[in-house]
Amino acid sequence: MKIGLYFGSFNPVHVGHLIIASHILNETDIEKVWFVVSPQNPFKQENGLLNEYHRLHLVKLATEQDNRIKASEIEFGLPKPSYTINTLAYLAEKYPDYEFSIIMGSDSFQNLPKWKNAELIIRDHGIYVYPRPGFPVENLTGANLHVVEAPLLQLSATHIRKCITEGKSIRYMVPDIVLEEIEKGGYYKK
């Protein structure tokens, strides 16, 4: 089975993430997408990050109606910070019959050479990249690259958190069930 791994903090998960995942499933040979919730991204500050179990719960709520998409807490049991190469090695051992590829925006793809053991990631895994404005896709690494022209929204988790702290509506930016959970939990209200 071909699994696309969509790594992220998902702080919070939003419709932009879901649109990308659905588009990858519809337009490529990827059979399932796993949203890999990263407890601690080595490139991001931890402050402002909702507890990883709350973020995982929101991703589970957002994806529970689509059996092609799954929330994964695989990195919760691995050493922190979360390095993609460690996660990939663990998954390859745990699921030897699955083929794992990575889904990322062109902004992340430009940073890939800075990742821990990037050469092994590039050598052993396909990479599905969706172009983002201002970040051209240049394959200078020789990666097994699949460029997917996915519909993009000018929407970010940072913007959503800002709206929440300012008391503005985030309706339509996140699935209704995620909105209800954020409101119920009082998440991101400083």
Residue pairs with C-beta under 8 A, 6 or more apart in sequence:
1 31
1 32
1 97
1 98
1 99
2 29
2 30
2 31
2 32
2 98
2 99
2 101
3 30
3 31
3 32
3 33
3 34
3 95
3 98
3 99
3 100
3 101
4 21
4 24
4 25
4 28
4 30
4 32
4 33
4 34
4 101
4 102
4 103
4 128
5 33
5 34
5 36
5 72
5 87
5 88
5 91
5 100
5 101
5 102
5 103
6 17
6 20
6 21
6 24
6 33
6 34
6 35
6 36
6 103
6 104
7 36
7 38
7 84
7 87
7 102
7 104
8 17
8 35
8 36
8 37
8 38
9 37
9 38
9 41
9 44
9 49
9 55
9 157
10 17
10 35
10 37
10 55
10 58
10 59
10 157
11 48
11 49
11 50
11 55
11 157
11 161
12 50
12 55
12 58
12 157
12 160
12 161
12 174
12 178
12 182
12 187
12 188
13 35
13 55
13 58
13 59
13 62
13 157
13 174
13 178
14 155
14 156
14 157
14 160
14 173
14 174
14 178
15 153
15 155
15 172
15 173
15 174
15 175
16 152
16 153
16 155
16 156
17 35
17 62
18 62
18 63
18 69
18 175
19 150
19 151
19 153
20 103
20 130
20 150
21 33
21 35
21 69
21 103
22 66
22 68
22 69
23 130
23 148
23 150
23 151
24 30
24 33
24 103
24 128
24 130
24 148
24 150
25 31
25 32
25 33
25 68
25 69
27 148
27 150
28 128
28 146
28 148
30 101
30 103
30 128
31 68
32 68
32 69
32 70
33 68
33 69
33 70
33 103
34 69
34 70
34 71
34 72
34 74
35 59
35 63
35 69
35 70
35 71
35 72
36 72
36 74
36 75
36 87
37 52
37 55
37 56
37 59
37 71
37 72
37 73
37 75
37 76
38 75
38 82
39 52
39 75
39 76
39 80
39 82
40 46
40 49
40 52
40 80
40 81
40 82
41 81
41 82
42 81
42 82
42 83
42 116
43 111
48 161
49 55
50 187
50 188
52 73
52 76
54 185
54 187
56 71
56 73
56 76
57 181
58 178
58 181
58 182
59 71
60 71
61 175
61 177
61 178
61 181
62 71
62 174
62 175
62 177
62 178
63 69
63 70
63 71
74 87
74 90
74 91
75 82
75 87
78 86
78 87
78 90
79 86
83 115
83 116
83 117
84 102
84 115
84 116
84 121
85 115
85 116
85 117
85 118
85 120
85 121
86 116
88 100
88 121
88 124
88 125
91 98
91 100
92 100
99 126
100 125
101 125
101 126
101 127
101 128
101 146
102 121
102 125
102 126
102 127
102 128
103 128
103 130
104 112
104 127
104 128
104 129
104 130
105 129
105 130
105 131
105 132
105 135
106 129
106 130
106 131
106 132
106 135
106 136
106 137
107 132
107 134
107 135
109 127
109 129
109 135
109 137
110 135
110 138
112 118
112 121
112 122
112 127
112 141
112 143
113 140
113 141
115 121
118 141
121 127
122 141
122 142
122 143
122 144
125 144
126 144
126 145
126 146
127 143
127 144
127 145
127 146
128 146
128 148
129 137
129 145
129 146
129 147
129 148
130 147
130 148
130 149
130 150
130 152
131 137
131 147
131 149
132 152
133 152
137 145
137 147
139 145
155 173
159 173
160 170
160 173
160 174
160 188
161 188
163 169
163 170
163 173
164 170
164 182
164 187
164 188
164 189
165 188
165 189
165 190
170 179
170 182
171 179
174 182
181 187
182 188
